[in-house]
Amino acid sequence: MHDFLEDYPDILTSQQVMEILSVGKNKLYRMIASGQLKAFRAGREWRVRKMDLLKL
C-alpha cells in the first residue's frame, strides 16, 4: 500500500481517503468520529495527513 500512496499528496482529501481505503463517506466519517483515523477540518472538508493514514 505504501508504494501506491506515493502518487498522492501529503495532505489527502476525504474523497482520496475513501478511494484508498475503499470505503464510503459514512464509514470514513465514523472512523474519524471514533478516533480510529486522525483528521482535521479545512473549511468544510475533512483532510487526512498521509502519515496518519499509514498508521491504520
Secondary structure, DSSP 8 states (H G I E B T S, - for coil): -HHHHTTS-SEEEHHHHHHHHT--HHHHHHHHHHTSS--EEETTEEEEEHHHHHT-
